[in-house]
Each structure stands twice: as C-alpha cells, then as structure tokens.
Amino acid sequence: MTIAFQQTIPILRIFDVDKAKQFYVDFLGFAIDWEHRFEPTAPLYMQVSRGGLILHLSEHHNDASPGANVFIWMTGVESLHAEITAKGYADIRPSVEKTFYNSLCMKVIDPFRNQLQFNEEIKSDGEV
C-alpha cells in the first residue's frame, strides 16, 4: 500500500472561548464548523475553517501548548491584510513583509500567544 498524507490540521490551545471566537471568527473571518464538549462544564474543542484552511481550537490542557507557530501557504495575503486591518481589531496591527525565502508574510498572534504566518510566494518576475 502507498503511503499518502492527506491533510494537516493544527490544534491550537485556547483559554477563553469568547476571545477565541472574537479573534478567529470576527477578526480573521473563519467559520465555526462544529463545537464539542463531553459535558456542559467540560473544556471546549472546536473546528474553525476559512477556505481550505482548517484549525482545531482546544481548551483541553493536554491537547497543545500555547505559543504554537503555524506556517500557512496561501494566495491573497495583501487582500487578507486589507480585510482584517479595516476591522480595527484593538489588540493587533499586522503588517505584510517580504521574507528571505521569497514570499510576502503577514504574522498574527492570537490572544493565547499562538502565531499564524500567512505566506504568499513571490514569483520570479516579482509578482505574487
């Protein structure tokens, strides 16, 4: 049988559901696909997505450590930057920078110190 990896879904640690939803849904434009708790007072585990990007957010202390760094290849970094900066989110003002690995990169840090690096390749003719 051939080995084939199909998808990677990062699990990011969160500590406050309302702050997580404000950041990932209201600010970054993700949709909540589903939420799960083993019982009403148990920690939340949920999936958010935007386009082809899927993230799992977890309050469970054994699922992940805060301060993760997720590297994301995409197209439209400058459009995403314009979209989110227009929202005026009080806690972060990201910029788009050219990297040494020939991409445009916008880094955002969530309220739990997890970093998302949105990267778009710069083609050889200088266009993205």
DSSP file with accessible surface (Angstrom, degrees, kcal/mol):
  #  RESIDUE AA STRUCTURE BP1 BP2  ACC     N-H-->O    O-->H-N    N-H-->O    O-->H-N    TCO  KAPPA ALPHA  PHI   PSI    X-CA   Y-CA   Z-CA
    1    1 A M              0   0  234      0, 0.0     2,-0.2     0, 0.0     0, 0.0   0.000 360.0 360.0 360.0 139.3    0.0    0.0    0.0
    2    2 A T        -     0   0  127      1,-0.0     2,-0.5     2,-0.0     0, 0.0  -0.567 360.0-128.5 -79.1 138.5    1.2    3.5   -0.9
    3    3 A I        +     0   0  141     -2,-0.2     2,-0.4     2,-0.0    -1,-0.0  -0.771  34.3 171.7 -87.2 128.9    1.7    6.0    2.0
    4    4 A A        -     0   0   72     -2,-0.5     2,-0.4     0, 0.0    -2,-0.0  -0.968  25.5-146.5-142.2 121.3   -0.1    9.3    1.3
    5    5 A F        -     0   0  198     -2,-0.4     3,-0.1     1,-0.1    -2,-0.0  -0.747  17.0-175.8 -84.9 132.7   -0.5   12.1    3.8
    6    6 A Q        -     0   0  188     -2,-0.4     2,-0.3     1,-0.3    -1,-0.1   0.823  53.7 -12.3-103.8 -37.3   -3.8   13.8    3.1
    7    7 A Q        -     0   0  117      2,-0.0     2,-0.5     0, 0.0    -1,-0.3  -0.963  46.7-141.9-165.4 147.2   -4.1   16.9    5.4
    8    8 A T        -     0   0  125     -2,-0.3    46,-0.3    -3,-0.1    -3,-0.0  -0.964  16.0-173.7-112.9 130.3   -2.6   18.5    8.4
    9    9 A I        -     0   0   55     -2,-0.5    46,-0.2    44,-0.1     2,-0.1  -0.933  17.4-142.9-124.7 106.0   -4.8   20.2   11.0
   10   10 A P        -     0   0   33      0, 0.0    46,-2.7     0, 0.0     2,-0.5  -0.382   6.4-143.6 -65.4 144.2   -3.0   22.1   13.7
   11   11 A I  E     -a   56   0A  61     44,-0.2     2,-0.4    52,-0.1    46,-0.2  -0.960  18.3-165.0-107.4 122.1   -4.5   22.0   17.2
   12   12 A L  E     -a   57   0A   1     44,-3.1    46,-2.6    -2,-0.5     2,-0.3  -0.914  17.9-123.6-113.1 135.9   -4.1   25.4   19.0
   13   13 A R  E     -a   58   0A  29     -2,-0.4     2,-0.3    52,-0.4    54,-0.2  -0.570  30.6-177.4 -78.2 132.9   -4.6   25.8   22.7
   14   14 A I        -     0   0    0     44,-2.7     3,-0.1    -2,-0.3    50,-0.1  -0.915  20.5-170.2-126.1 158.0   -7.1   28.4   23.8
   15   15 A F  S    S+     0   0  109     -2,-0.3     2,-0.3     1,-0.3    -1,-0.1   0.463  77.2  40.9-123.1  -9.7   -8.1   29.6   27.3
   16   16 A D     >  -     0   0   60      1,-0.1     4,-2.3     2,-0.0    -1,-0.3  -0.912  60.7-158.6-147.6 113.4  -11.2   31.7   26.7
   17   17 A V  H  > S+     0   0   19     -2,-0.3     4,-2.7     1,-0.2     5,-0.2   0.902  94.4  51.4 -62.4 -43.7  -13.9   30.7   24.2
   18   18 A D  H  > S+     0   0  128      1,-0.2     4,-2.4     2,-0.2    -1,-0.2   0.925 112.1  46.2 -62.8 -43.0  -15.3   34.2   23.7
   19   19 A K  H  > S+     0   0  107      2,-0.2     4,-2.3     1,-0.2    -1,-0.2   0.893 111.9  52.2 -65.0 -38.6  -11.8   35.7   23.0
   20   20 A A  H  X S+     0   0    0     -4,-2.3     4,-3.0     2,-0.2     5,-0.5   0.934 111.7  45.5 -62.9 -44.7  -11.1   32.8   20.6
   21   21 A K  H  X>S+     0   0   56     -4,-2.7     4,-1.9     1,-0.2     5,-1.8   0.905 111.4  52.8 -66.9 -39.5  -14.3   33.4   18.7
   22   22 A Q  I  <>S+     0   0   91     -4,-2.4     5,-1.7    -5,-0.2    -1,-0.2   0.929 117.8  37.9 -60.6 -42.3  -13.7   37.1   18.6
   23   23 A F  I  <>S+     0   0    0     -4,-2.3     5,-2.4     3,-0.2     4,-0.2   0.966 125.7  32.9 -74.7 -55.0  -10.2   36.6   17.1
   24   24 A Y  I  <5S+     0   0    0     -4,-3.0     6,-2.8    -5,-0.2    -3,-0.2   0.878 132.3  26.5 -75.9 -37.3  -10.7   33.7   14.8
   25   25 A V  I  X5S+     0   0   39     -4,-1.9     4,-0.8    -5,-0.5    -3,-0.2   0.934 129.7  33.2 -90.8 -58.1  -14.3   34.4   13.6
   26   26 A D  I  4<S+     0   0  104     -5,-1.8    -3,-0.2     2,-0.1    -4,-0.1   0.908 131.8  28.4 -69.3 -42.6  -14.9   38.1   13.9
   27   27 A F  I  4<S+     0   0    3     -5,-1.7    -3,-0.2    -6,-0.3    -4,-0.2   0.951 130.8  30.8 -86.0 -54.8  -11.3   39.3   13.1
   28   28 A L  T  4<S-     0   0    2     -5,-2.4    -3,-0.2    -6,-0.1    -4,-0.1   0.617 101.3-122.6 -86.3 -11.6   -9.8   36.6   10.8
   29   29 A G     <  +     0   0   30     -4,-0.8    -4,-0.2    -6,-0.2    -3,-0.1   0.700  53.8 153.4  82.8  20.9  -13.1   35.6    9.2
   30   30 A F        -     0   0    8     -6,-2.8     2,-0.3    -9,-0.1    20,-0.2  -0.434  37.6-131.9 -76.7 157.8  -13.2   31.9   10.0
   31   31 A A  E     -B   49   0A  52     18,-3.2    18,-2.2    -2,-0.1     2,-0.7  -0.844  17.9-119.3-106.0 146.5  -16.4   29.9   10.3
   32   32 A I  E     -B   48   0A  65     -2,-0.3    16,-0.2    16,-0.2     3,-0.1  -0.784  29.1-178.4 -84.2 117.4  -17.2   27.6   13.2
   33   33 A D  E     -     0   0A  67     14,-2.7     2,-0.3    -2,-0.7    -1,-0.2   0.862  63.0 -23.9 -84.2 -41.6  -17.7   24.2   11.7
   34   34 A W  E     -B   47   0A 101     13,-1.2    13,-2.2     2,-0.0    -1,-0.4  -0.973  51.3-147.9-165.1 159.3  -18.5   22.4   14.9
   35   35 A E  E     -B   46   0A  87     -2,-0.3     2,-0.4    11,-0.2    11,-0.2  -0.978  15.2-168.3-130.9 146.1  -18.1   22.5   18.7
   36   36 A H  E     +B   45   0A  81      9,-2.5     9,-2.1    -2,-0.3     2,-0.3  -0.998  13.1 169.9-141.6 136.0  -17.8   19.6   21.2
   37   37 A R        -     0   0   95     -2,-0.4     7,-0.1     7,-0.2    -2,-0.0  -0.991  31.9-140.0-134.7 139.9  -17.8   19.2   24.9
   38   38 A F  S    S-     0   0  159      5,-0.4    -1,-0.1    -2,-0.3     6,-0.1   0.804  92.6  -5.9 -68.7 -27.8  -18.0   15.9   26.7
   39   39 A E  S >  S-     0   0  116      4,-0.2     3,-1.9    -3,-0.0    -1,-0.2  -0.950  89.8 -88.4-156.1 166.8  -20.4   17.5   29.2
   40   40 A P  T 3  S+     0   0  120      0, 0.0    -2,-0.0     0, 0.0    -1,-0.0   0.796 125.8  40.1 -55.8 -31.5  -21.7   21.1   29.7
   41   41 A T  T 3  S+     0   0  124      2,-0.0     3,-0.1    -4,-0.0    -3,-0.0   0.437  94.1 107.0 -98.4   2.6  -18.9   22.2   32.0
   42   42 A A  S <  S-     0   0   12     -3,-1.9    18,-0.0     1,-0.1    17,-0.0  -0.334  82.9 -83.9 -77.1 159.8  -16.1   20.3   30.1
   43   43 A P        -     0   0   50      0, 0.0    -5,-0.4     0, 0.0     2,-0.3  -0.268  49.0-110.8 -60.9 151.7  -13.5   22.2   28.1
   44   44 A L        -     0   0    1     -7,-0.1    15,-2.9    -3,-0.1    16,-0.4  -0.609  27.5-172.9 -87.2 141.8  -14.4   23.1   24.5
   45   45 A Y  E     +BC  36  58A  40     -9,-2.1    -9,-2.5    -2,-0.3     2,-0.3  -0.997  21.5 166.0-128.4 125.1  -12.9   21.5   21.4
   46   46 A M  E     -BC  35  57A   0     11,-2.6    11,-2.8    -2,-0.4     2,-0.5  -0.967  31.7-133.9-143.2 158.8  -13.9   23.1   18.1
   47   47 A Q  E     -BC  34  56A  30    -13,-2.2   -14,-2.7    -2,-0.3   -13,-1.2  -0.950  20.6-177.7-113.5 133.0  -13.1   23.3   14.5
   48   48 A V  E     -BC  32  55A   0      7,-2.6     7,-2.7    -2,-0.5     2,-0.3  -0.930   7.4-179.2-122.2 152.1  -12.9   26.6   12.5
   49   49 A S  E     -BC  31  54A  22    -18,-2.2   -18,-3.2    -2,-0.3     2,-0.3  -0.992  21.3-173.6-149.7 156.3  -12.2   27.0    8.8
   50   50 A R  E >  S- C   0  53A  88      3,-2.2     3,-2.2    -2,-0.3     2,-0.1  -0.887  72.6 -42.3-149.0 117.8  -11.7   29.5    6.1
   51   51 A G  T 3  S-     0   0   78     -2,-0.3    -1,-0.1     1,-0.3     0, 0.0  -0.417 126.5 -20.5  59.1-130.4  -11.4   28.3    2.5
   52   52 A G  T 3  S+     0   0   75     -2,-0.1     2,-0.6    -3,-0.1    -1,-0.3   0.425 115.3 102.8 -88.5   1.9   -9.1   25.3    2.6
   53   53 A L  E <   - C   0  50A  38     -3,-2.2    -3,-2.2   -44,-0.0     2,-0.4  -0.771  48.4-177.4 -92.6 122.6   -7.5   26.2    6.0
   54   54 A I  E     - C   0  49A  33     -2,-0.6     2,-0.4   -46,-0.3    -5,-0.2  -0.968   2.0-179.1-119.9 134.0   -8.8   24.2    9.0
   55   55 A L  E     - C   0  48A   0     -7,-2.7    -7,-2.6    -2,-0.4     2,-0.5  -0.978  18.1-145.2-128.3 144.9   -7.8   24.7   12.6
   56   56 A H  E     -aC  11  47A  26    -46,-2.7   -44,-3.1    -2,-0.4     2,-0.4  -0.937  14.2-161.0-106.0 133.5   -8.8   22.9   15.8
   57   57 A L  E     -aC  12  46A   0    -11,-2.8   -11,-2.6    -2,-0.5     2,-0.4  -0.961  13.0-173.8-116.3 130.2   -9.0   25.1   18.9
   58   58 A S  E     -aC  13  45A   0    -46,-2.6   -44,-2.7    -2,-0.4   -13,-0.2  -0.983  34.1-169.6-135.5 135.7   -8.9   23.4   22.3
   59   59 A E        +     0   0   42    -15,-2.9     2,-0.3    -2,-0.4   -14,-0.1   0.515  62.8 112.8 -88.5  -8.8   -9.4   24.3   25.9
   60   60 A H    >>  -     0   0   39    -16,-0.4     3,-1.4     1,-0.1     4,-0.6  -0.498  65.9-143.3 -68.6 126.4   -8.1   20.8   26.9
   61   61 A H  T 34 S+     0   0  135     -2,-0.3     3,-0.2     1,-0.3    -1,-0.1   0.738  95.9  51.6 -68.5 -20.6   -4.7   21.2   28.6
   62   62 A N  T 34 S+     0   0  138      1,-0.2    -1,-0.3     3,-0.0     3,-0.1   0.526  94.0  73.6 -92.0  -4.6   -3.2   18.0   27.1
   63   63 A D  T <4 S-     0   0   66     -3,-1.4     2,-0.3     1,-0.2    -1,-0.2   0.843 109.8 -20.8 -78.5 -35.2   -4.1   18.8   23.5
   64   64 A A     <  -     0   0   24     -4,-0.6    -1,-0.2    -3,-0.2   -52,-0.1  -0.986  58.7-111.6-165.8 164.4   -1.5   21.5   22.8
   65   65 A S        -     0   0   94     -2,-0.3     3,-0.4    -3,-0.1   -52,-0.4  -0.867  38.8-109.6-105.3 142.0    0.8   24.1   24.4
   66   66 A P  S    S+     0   0   68      0, 0.0    47,-0.2     0, 0.0    48,-0.1  -0.311  97.7  52.6 -63.9 153.3    0.2   27.8   24.0
   67   67 A G  S    S+     0   0   46     45,-0.6    47,-0.2   -54,-0.2    46,-0.1   0.672  71.3 159.9  94.1  20.4    2.7   29.6   21.8
   68   68 A A        -     0   0   33     -3,-0.4    47,-3.4   -55,-0.1     2,-0.4  -0.270  31.3-142.2 -69.1 161.6    2.4   27.4   18.7
   69   69 A N  E     -d  115   0B  91     45,-0.2     2,-0.5    40,-0.0    47,-0.2  -0.982  13.3-167.2-130.4 117.9    3.6   28.7   15.3
   70   70 A V  E     -d  116   0B  17     45,-3.0    47,-3.2    -2,-0.4     2,-0.5  -0.935   7.3-154.7-111.9 122.7    1.6   27.7   12.2
   71   71 A F  E     -d  117   0B  87     -2,-0.5     2,-0.5    45,-0.2    47,-0.2  -0.850  16.0-171.5 -97.4 124.2    3.1   28.4    8.7
   72   72 A I  E     -d  118   0B  16     45,-3.1    47,-3.4    -2,-0.5     2,-0.4  -0.967  15.1-152.8-125.8 119.8    0.4   28.8    6.0
   73   73 A W  E     +d  119   0B 143     -2,-0.5     2,-0.3    45,-0.2    47,-0.2  -0.741  37.8 141.0 -84.1 138.1    0.9   29.0    2.3
   74   74 A M        -     0   0   51     45,-2.7    47,-0.4    -2,-0.4     2,-0.3  -0.938  46.5-115.0-158.2 176.4   -1.8   30.9    0.5
   75   75 A T  S    S+     0   0  116     -2,-0.3    45,-0.0     1,-0.1    44,-0.0  -0.927  89.1  41.0-119.0 151.6   -2.7   33.4   -2.2
   76   76 A G     >  +     0   0   27     -2,-0.3     4,-2.6     3,-0.1     5,-0.2   0.773  58.0 152.8  87.3  29.9   -4.1   36.9   -1.5
   77   77 A V  H  > S+     0   0    0      1,-0.2     4,-2.8     2,-0.2     5,-0.2   0.918  75.9  49.3 -57.7 -45.2   -2.0   37.9    1.6
   78   78 A E  H  > S+     0   0  110      1,-0.2     4,-2.4     2,-0.2    -1,-0.2   0.884 111.0  49.9 -66.1 -34.6   -2.3   41.6    0.8
   79   79 A S  H  > S+     0   0   87      2,-0.2     4,-2.5     1,-0.2    -1,-0.2   0.917 111.3  48.5 -67.0 -42.5   -6.1   41.2    0.4
   80   80 A L  H  X S+     0   0   15     -4,-2.6     4,-2.6     2,-0.2     5,-0.3   0.925 110.8  52.0 -61.8 -42.5   -6.4   39.4    3.7
   81   81 A H  H  X S+     0   0   47     -4,-2.8     4,-2.5    -5,-0.2     5,-0.3   0.935 110.6  46.9 -58.6 -47.6   -4.3   42.1    5.3
   82   82 A A  H  X S+     0   0   56     -4,-2.4     4,-1.6     1,-0.2    -1,-0.2   0.915 112.3  51.7 -61.7 -41.2   -6.5   44.8    3.9
   83   83 A E  H  < S+     0   0   72     -4,-2.5     4,-0.5     1,-0.2    -2,-0.2   0.937 115.5  38.3 -61.9 -48.5   -9.6   42.9    5.1
   84   84 A I  H ><>S+     0   0    0     -4,-2.6     3,-0.9     1,-0.2     5,-0.6   0.870 113.2  53.8 -78.9 -32.4   -8.5   42.4    8.7
   85   85 A T  H ><5S+     0   0   56     -4,-2.5     3,-1.4    -5,-0.3    -1,-0.2   0.845 100.9  62.4 -70.2 -27.6   -6.9   45.8    9.2
   86   86 A A  T 3<5S+     0   0   87     -4,-1.6    -1,-0.2    -5,-0.3    -2,-0.2   0.748  93.4  65.3 -65.9 -20.2  -10.1   47.5    8.1
   87   87 A K  T < 5S-     0   0   93     -3,-0.9    -1,-0.3    -4,-0.5    -2,-0.2   0.655  99.1-137.8 -77.2 -17.1  -11.8   45.9   11.1
   88   88 A G  T < 5 -     0   0   42     -3,-1.4     2,-0.1    -4,-0.4    -3,-0.1   0.863  22.4-167.0  65.9  36.8   -9.7   47.9   13.6
   89   89 A Y    > < -     0   0   24     -5,-0.6     3,-0.8     1,-0.2    -1,-0.2  -0.394  14.4-142.8 -58.5 126.3   -9.0   45.0   16.0
   90   90 A A  T 3  S+     0   0   83      1,-0.2    -1,-0.2    -2,-0.1     3,-0.1   0.774  88.4  52.8 -68.8 -27.5   -7.6   46.7   19.0
   91   91 A D  T 3  S+     0   0  127      1,-0.1     2,-0.3     0, 0.0    -1,-0.2   0.543 110.4  32.5 -93.1  -7.3   -5.0   44.1   20.1
   92   92 A I    <   -     0   0   30     -3,-0.8    -1,-0.1     2,-0.0    -3,-0.1  -0.987  43.9-173.9-153.9 139.9   -3.0   43.6   16.8
   93   93 A R        -     0   0  176     -2,-0.3    -8,-0.0    -3,-0.1    -3,-0.0  -0.747  27.0-165.1-129.1  80.9   -1.9   45.7   13.8
   94   94 A P        -     0   0   14      0, 0.0     2,-0.3     0, 0.0    14,-0.1  -0.253   2.2-158.9 -70.3 157.8   -0.2   43.2   11.5
   95   95 A S        -     0   0   60     12,-0.3    12,-0.6    10,-0.1     2,-0.5  -0.848  18.1-119.6-126.2 166.1    2.0   44.2    8.5
   96   96 A V  E     -E  106   0B  38     -2,-0.3     2,-0.3    10,-0.2    10,-0.2  -0.944  35.4-178.5-108.5 127.7    3.0   42.4    5.4
   97   97 A E  E     -E  105   0B 117      8,-2.6     8,-2.9    -2,-0.5     2,-0.4  -0.938  29.9-117.4-127.8 149.6    6.7   41.9    4.9
   98   98 A K  E     -E  104   0B 146     -2,-0.3     6,-0.2     6,-0.2     2,-0.2  -0.688  37.5-147.5 -81.5 135.9    8.9   40.4    2.3
   99   99 A T    >   -     0   0   25      4,-2.9     3,-1.2    -2,-0.4     4,-0.3  -0.569  24.1-113.4-102.6 168.3   10.8   37.4    3.6
  100  100 A F  T 3  S+     0   0  197      1,-0.3    -1,-0.1    -2,-0.2    -2,-0.0   0.686 115.4  62.4 -70.3 -18.6   14.2   35.9    2.9
  101  101 A Y  T 3  S-     0   0   73      2,-0.1    -1,-0.3    20,-0.0    -3,-0.0   0.100 123.0-101.3 -98.1  24.6   12.5   32.8    1.4
  102  102 A N  S <  S+     0   0   67     -3,-1.2    20,-2.5     1,-0.2     2,-0.3   0.923  82.5 110.4  63.2  52.2   10.9   35.0   -1.3
  103  103 A S  E     - F   0 121B   0     -4,-0.3    -4,-2.9    18,-0.3     2,-0.5  -0.947  68.6-114.3-141.9 165.8    7.4   35.4    0.0
  104  104 A L  E     -EF  98 120B  22     16,-2.8    16,-2.4    -2,-0.3     2,-0.4  -0.895  40.2-166.7 -95.9 135.1    5.1   38.0    1.4
  105  105 A C  E     -EF  97 119B   6     -8,-2.9    -8,-2.6    -2,-0.5     2,-0.5  -0.986  19.5-172.1-132.2 132.6    4.3   37.2    5.0
  106  106 A M  E     -EF  96 118B   0     12,-2.5    12,-2.8    -2,-0.4     2,-0.5  -0.989  14.9-161.0-119.7 119.9    1.7   38.5    7.5
  107  107 A K  E     - F   0 117B 104    -12,-0.6     2,-0.4    -2,-0.5   -12,-0.3  -0.868   9.8-179.4-102.8 133.0    2.1   37.3   11.0
  108  108 A V  E     - F   0 116B   0      8,-2.5     8,-3.1    -2,-0.5     2,-0.5  -0.980  13.8-152.0-127.8 144.4   -0.7   37.5   13.5
  109  109 A I  E     - F   0 115B  54     -2,-0.4     6,-0.2     6,-0.2   -40,-0.0  -0.970  15.2-139.7-117.7 126.0   -0.7   36.4   17.2
  110  110 A D    >   -     0   0    5      4,-3.0     3,-1.9    -2,-0.5   -90,-0.1  -0.194  35.8 -92.5 -77.5 173.2   -3.9   35.2   18.8
  111  111 A P  T 3  S+     0   0   48      0, 0.0    -1,-0.1     0, 0.0   -91,-0.1   0.604 126.3  55.2 -63.6  -7.2   -4.8   36.1   22.4
  112  112 A F  T 3  S-     0   0   11      2,-0.2   -45,-0.6   -99,-0.1     3,-0.1   0.158 121.6-102.5-112.6  15.3   -3.2   32.9   23.6
  113  113 A R  S <  S+     0   0  171     -3,-1.9     2,-0.4     1,-0.3    -4,-0.0   0.599  74.4 142.1  73.5  15.8    0.3   33.6   22.0
  114  114 A N        -     0   0    0    -47,-0.2    -4,-3.0  -101,-0.1     2,-0.4  -0.734  41.1-145.1 -82.6 136.0   -0.2   31.2   19.0
  115  115 A Q  E     -dF  69 109B  42    -47,-3.4   -45,-3.0    -2,-0.4     2,-0.5  -0.879  11.6-163.5-108.7 133.1    1.2   32.7   15.9
  116  116 A L  E     -dF  70 108B   1     -8,-3.1    -8,-2.5    -2,-0.4     2,-0.7  -0.970   5.3-161.5-112.2 125.1   -0.2   32.3   12.4
  117  117 A Q  E     -dF  71 107B  22    -47,-3.2   -45,-3.1    -2,-0.5     2,-0.6  -0.914   3.2-162.4-109.6 106.6    2.1   33.1    9.5
  118  118 A F  E     -dF  72 106B   8    -12,-2.8   -12,-2.5    -2,-0.7     2,-0.4  -0.805  17.4-174.0 -90.3 118.1    0.2   33.7    6.3
  119  119 A N  E     -dF  73 105B   0    -47,-3.4   -45,-2.7    -2,-0.6     2,-0.4  -0.929  17.9-171.7-122.5 140.2    2.7   33.4    3.3
  120  120 A E  E     - F   0 104B  17    -16,-2.4   -16,-2.8    -2,-0.4   -45,-0.1  -0.996  28.9-120.5-129.5 127.6    2.4   34.0   -0.4
  121  121 A E  E     - F   0 103B 120     -2,-0.4     2,-0.6   -47,-0.4   -18,-0.3  -0.378  17.0-138.0 -66.8 136.7    5.1   33.1   -2.8
  122  122 A I        -     0   0   13    -20,-2.5     6,-0.3     6,-0.2     5,-0.1  -0.868  25.4-131.7 -92.4 122.1    6.6   35.9   -4.9
  123  123 A K    >   -     0   0  110      4,-3.7     3,-2.4    -2,-0.6    -1,-0.0  -0.224  26.4 -98.8 -72.3 166.3    7.1   34.6   -8.4
  124  124 A S  T 3  S+     0   0  132      1,-0.3    -1,-0.1     2,-0.1     4,-0.1   0.771 122.8  58.9 -60.7 -24.8   10.4   35.0  -10.3
  125  125 A D  T 3  S-     0   0  111      2,-0.1    -1,-0.3     1,-0.0     3,-0.1   0.380 122.8-104.0 -86.5   7.1    9.1   38.0  -12.2
  126  126 A G  S <  S+     0   0   54     -3,-2.4     2,-0.2     1,-0.3    -2,-0.1   0.390  84.7 119.2  90.3  -4.1    8.4   39.8   -8.8
  127  127 A E              0   0  128     -5,-0.1    -4,-3.7     1,-0.0    -1,-0.3  -0.613 360.0 360.0 -92.9 156.3    4.7   39.3   -8.9
  128  128 A V              0   0   54     -6,-0.3    -6,-0.2    -2,-0.2   -53,-0.1  -0.588 360.0 360.0 -98.9 360.0    2.7   37.3   -6.2
